[in-house]
Amino acid sequence: MEMINLTIDGQKVQVPEGTTVLEAARKAGIDIPTLCYLKDINKIGACRVCLVEIEKTRGLQPSCTYPVSEGMHVKTNTPLIREARKAVVELILSNHPMECLTCNRNRNCELQALSKQLGITDIRFQGENTTFPMDFSSAAVERIPDKCILCRRCVAVCGKAQGIGILGATERGFKSIVAPAFHRPLAEVNCVLCGQCINVCPVGALREKSHVQKVWDAIANPDKVVFVQTAPAVRAALGEEFGLPIGTIVTKKMVAAIRRLGIDKVFDTDFTADLTIMEEGSELVQRIKNGGKLPLITSCSPGWVKYCEHHAPEFLENMSTAKSPQQMFGALVKTYGAEKYGIDPARIFSVSVMPCTAKKFEAERPEMKASGFTDVDAVLTTRELASMIKEAGIDFAALPDEEYDDPMGMSTGAGLIFGVTGGVMEAALRTVYELVTGEHLEKIDFVAVRGLKGVKEATIELPPVGTVRVAVAHGLGNAKKLLDKVKAGEQYHFIEIMACPGGCINGGGQPIVSSAERMRLQEDYRAMRAKAIYQEDKGMIMRKSHENPAIIKIYEEFLLKPLGEKSHHLLHTHYQPRVKYRALANQEECKE
């Protein structure tokens, strides 16, 4: 690859051909502020915050899109540049709600941080402000368009990374707005509620639907017994909300913090992740042996399930009937758990702490009432749990280490790695191999399904079944590519799909990593969180789901066997096709 030599602020820099001025400056340790830019996703030069002077060119140029050339001379910090950047941000602020103190992104807002960085203390421009209706229609994601700065990051991640494209810029000039087609509410379009748009929004224009007050009310209600489950990916990211480095595992302090909120019992979703492997693994073996519908596709990710219902209903028969670990836990805590603790299930308020916004939608599905009650009453994202801990005045770093409650707090490394892309596949293979062969599996790290490559494939020998082909996709854009291969005739036995790029460690409810921080990091933040998950798995005594004593016991005492009658009633379900736009369905109804 040809190398290009240029000078930035007097420093000589050498970068590969095709590099942008912004990327070259970052390599030289020079920080050019950005707002609409998002590494690998959005490079459109829309906000004009990253303007620089380039010798022999007219005017200022956006560094995020301008390619380097041999002998180029760039200036990033002149009076003209500083004044231009200030003016751009002041214009944005002149049409932005000044609600910083009450905004959910206060102190974690890129516009706020940029204003401080540029030394903006006054706004010189006053004029009319846009007012758009807010969209609270969906069960998981809320839109506050007045806070939108038209950076189009959400448009890029929804269209490019997820391959859905429900968001786009519409109208013109001062009336421009980012919204679904024809300004339809999120609940009426084919949004999968993955929350990736929230994670990339630099301001508070997108947020999760909060269940915080619902949980506080339950804690304060003497007639309620509040049980909490925490998903595997939460422990690898929660610490970031308290200033700990990315990839710090905080499992035991998290348990302690949740108890101090006034929660009655704290359990581990990894327990039902192990249970998912028993049910889903048995389903895979059954389909392979009995000529069932293949490939079997995982059903743990509610964003992927909703995508399949909207965009690929022909694969619904391939979907595992096993519920997600969240929903299995919800069904069991109000049946098995109620029996164990001698509590009326009507009094149990079941809370899950999830890295995922789509889990809020999943909890409200009509299919999820197998216990006779709503299985999961409230879903908190990692960010929402952090906000409750802060609101309660708990010094997170000073907390002692505490353990989960038994019996639904006991889990294995297999359940833990559900939090990363490829984790469900690897956990399943650890168990399926021993269930099928009856032999002890020594080498249990299936590294072929690990990592951030969009689509991963592997084979495993399962005597007497033979060679089993598996595939893993993360991010719905990659899921579509994999499904297209299946449609074209590619043969697989088992497929794992996670809606979010990187899997649950990058779920829509995880701590937000700003664009500037993503650029500064030497390693992908998703890989840093995943590394923490794998490290904890490696140090666990039990690393195979079928070896979990609590799982063995729940089958002996309650469920009797995988895929049995009680298991099917509580732990399995089916999904139905959905139209892409609800308005189309309404039109069909009118015709009838």
FENPEHU-V355635 format. One record per backbone hydrogen bond with DSSP energy under -0.5 kcal/mol. CO is the residue of the C=O (numbers start at 1). NH is the residue of the N-H. E is the energy in kcal/mol with one decimal. If there is no record, write none. Layout:
BEGIN
CO NH E
CO NH E
END
This chain:
BEGIN
2 17 -2.5
4 15 -2.3
5 71 -3.0
5 72 -0.5
6 13 -3.1
7 74 -3.0
8 11 -2.4
11 8 -2.9
13 6 -2.5
15 4 -3.6
16 19 -1.7
19 68 -2.6
20 24 -2.4
21 25 -2.5
22 26 -2.3
23 27 -1.8
24 28 -1.4
25 30 -3.0
26 29 -1.4
29 31 -0.6
30 32 -0.8
31 33 -0.6
38 41 -2.5
38 42 -2.7
42 38 -2.4
48 51 -0.7
50 63 -1.7
52 61 -2.6
53 75 -2.7
54 57 -1.6
59 54 -0.5
61 52 -2.2
61 63 -0.6
62 65 -1.2
62 66 -1.2
63 22 -2.3
65 67 -0.5
66 21 -2.5
69 72 -1.9
72 7 -3.0
73 55 -2.5
74 9 -2.8
75 53 -2.6
78 82 -2.8
79 83 -2.3
80 84 -2.2
81 85 -2.7
82 86 -2.2
83 87 -2.4
84 88 -2.3
85 89 -2.4
86 90 -2.9
87 91 -2.1
88 92 -1.8
89 93 -2.7
90 94 -2.0
91 95 -0.6
92 95 -1.2
93 96 -1.7
97 99 -1.8
99 102 -1.3
99 103 -1.0
100 103 -0.8
103 106 -1.8
105 108 -2.6
109 113 -2.4
110 114 -2.1
111 115 -2.2
112 116 -1.9
113 117 -2.4
114 118 -2.4
115 120 -2.5
116 119 -1.1
119 121 -0.6
122 124 -0.6
124 126 -0.5
134 136 -0.6
135 143 -2.2
140 209 -2.6
141 138 -0.5
142 207 -1.9
143 135 -2.5
144 147 -2.1
145 148 -1.6
152 156 -2.1
153 157 -2.6
154 158 -2.2
155 159 -2.1
156 160 -3.2
156 161 -0.8
157 162 -2.0
158 164 -2.6
158 165 -1.1
161 477 -1.7
166 181 -0.5
168 179 -2.4
170 177 -2.2
172 175 -1.7
173 176 -1.8
177 170 -3.0
177 179 -0.6
179 168 -1.5
180 183 -1.9
181 184 -1.7
185 188 -1.8
186 189 -1.3
186 191 -0.6
188 582 -2.2
188 583 -0.6
189 191 -0.6
194 357 -0.6
194 508 -0.9
195 199 -1.7
196 200 -1.2
197 201 -1.1
202 110 -2.6
202 111 -0.6
205 144 -2.9
207 142 -3.4
208 210 -0.7
211 215 -1.8
212 216 -2.5
213 217 -2.6
214 218 -1.6
215 219 -2.5
216 220 -1.9
217 221 -0.8
218 221 -0.6
220 222 -0.7
221 224 -1.9
224 226 -0.5
225 227 -0.6
225 349 -3.0
226 264 -1.5
226 265 -1.5
227 351 -3.0
228 267 -3.6
229 353 -2.7
230 269 -2.0
230 270 -0.5
231 234 -0.9
231 235 -0.7
232 235 -0.5
233 236 -0.8
234 237 -1.8
234 238 -2.7
235 250 -2.0
236 247 -0.8
237 240 -1.7
237 241 -0.5
238 241 -1.6
239 242 -1.7
239 244 -2.4
240 243 -1.4
245 248 -1.2
247 249 -0.6
250 254 -2.6
251 255 -2.0
252 256 -1.8
252 402 -1.1
253 257 -2.6
254 258 -2.4
255 259 -2.1
256 260 -1.8
257 261 -0.7
258 261 -1.0
258 263 -1.1
259 262 -1.8
265 228 -2.4
265 267 -0.5
266 405 -3.0
267 230 -1.3
267 269 -0.5
268 271 -2.0
268 272 -0.5
269 273 -1.6
270 274 -2.3
271 275 -1.5
272 276 -2.4
273 277 -1.9
274 278 -1.6
275 279 -2.2
276 280 -3.7
277 281 -2.4
278 282 -1.4
279 283 -2.0
280 284 -2.3
281 285 -2.3
282 286 -2.4
283 287 -2.4
284 288 -2.5
285 289 -2.5
286 290 -2.4
287 291 -0.7
287 292 -2.5
296 495 -2.8
297 320 -3.1
300 302 -0.7
301 305 -2.3
302 306 -2.3
303 307 -2.0
304 308 -2.7
305 309 -2.1
306 310 -2.0
307 311 -3.7
307 312 -0.7
308 312 -1.2
309 578 -2.6
312 315 -2.4
313 316 -1.6
315 318 -0.8
315 319 -0.9
318 297 -2.5
321 573 -2.6
324 328 -2.5
325 329 -2.5
326 330 -2.2
327 331 -2.2
328 332 -2.2
329 333 -2.9
330 334 -0.9
332 335 -1.4
332 337 -2.9
335 339 -2.2
336 340 -2.5
337 341 -2.4
338 342 -0.8
338 343 -2.1
344 347 -2.3
344 348 -0.6
345 348 -0.8
347 225 -2.6
348 350 -0.6
349 227 -2.1
349 351 -0.6
350 377 -1.8
350 378 -1.7
351 229 -2.2
352 354 -0.6
352 380 -3.2
353 231 -2.5
354 382 -0.9
355 509 -3.0
355 510 -0.6
357 360 -1.8
357 361 -0.7
358 362 -2.4
359 363 -2.3
360 364 -0.7
361 364 -0.9
362 365 -1.5
365 368 -1.6
367 369 -1.0
368 375 -1.8
369 372 -1.7
373 375 -0.6
378 352 -2.2
380 354 -3.2
381 385 -2.4
382 386 -2.2
383 387 -2.1
384 388 -1.9
385 389 -2.3
386 390 -2.3
387 391 -2.4
388 392 -2.0
389 394 -2.0
390 393 -1.5
394 396 -1.3
395 398 -0.8
396 399 -1.5
407 410 -1.2
408 268 -1.7
412 416 -1.6
413 417 -2.0
415 418 -1.1
416 419 -1.7
417 420 -1.6
419 505 -1.6
420 423 -2.3
422 426 -2.5
423 427 -2.7
424 428 -2.5
425 429 -2.5
426 430 -2.0
427 431 -1.3
428 432 -3.6
429 433 -1.9
430 434 -0.7
431 435 -2.6
432 436 -2.6
433 437 -2.6
434 438 -1.6
440 442 -0.7
442 444 -1.0
444 446 -1.0
445 447 -1.4
446 449 -1.5
447 450 -1.6
454 474 -1.4
456 472 -2.8
458 470 -2.9
460 462 -0.6
460 468 -3.0
462 465 -1.8
462 466 -1.7
466 462 -2.9
467 469 -0.5
468 460 -1.9
469 493 -3.1
469 494 -1.5
470 458 -2.1
471 496 -2.4
472 456 -2.7
473 498 -2.0
475 478 -0.6
475 479 -1.8
476 480 -2.1
477 481 -1.3
478 482 -2.2
479 483 -2.8
480 484 -2.4
481 485 -1.4
482 486 -1.8
483 487 -2.5
484 488 -1.6
485 490 -2.6
486 489 -1.6
490 492 -0.5
493 296 -2.6
494 471 -1.7
495 298 -2.4
496 473 -2.5
498 475 -2.1
499 476 -1.0
500 503 -2.7
502 421 -1.5
503 506 -1.9
504 507 -2.1
507 510 -1.7
509 383 -1.8
512 514 -0.6
514 518 -2.4
515 519 -1.7
516 520 -1.7
517 521 -2.1
524 527 -0.5
524 528 -1.8
525 529 -2.0
526 530 -2.4
527 531 -2.5
528 532 -1.3
529 533 -1.7
530 534 -2.6
531 535 -2.1
532 536 -2.1
533 537 -2.3
534 538 -2.4
535 539 -1.2
537 540 -1.4
542 413 -2.4
544 547 -1.8
545 548 -1.6
547 549 -0.5
548 551 -0.7
548 552 -2.3
549 553 -2.3
550 554 -1.9
551 555 -1.6
552 556 -1.9
553 557 -2.9
554 558 -1.9
554 559 -2.7
555 560 -2.0
559 561 -2.0
561 564 -1.7
564 568 -2.7
565 569 -1.9
566 570 -2.5
567 571 -3.1
568 572 -0.9
571 323 -3.0
581 584 -1.2
581 585 -1.1
582 586 -2.2
583 587 -2.1
584 588 -1.9
585 589 -2.0
586 590 -2.1
587 591 -1.9
588 592 -1.6
END
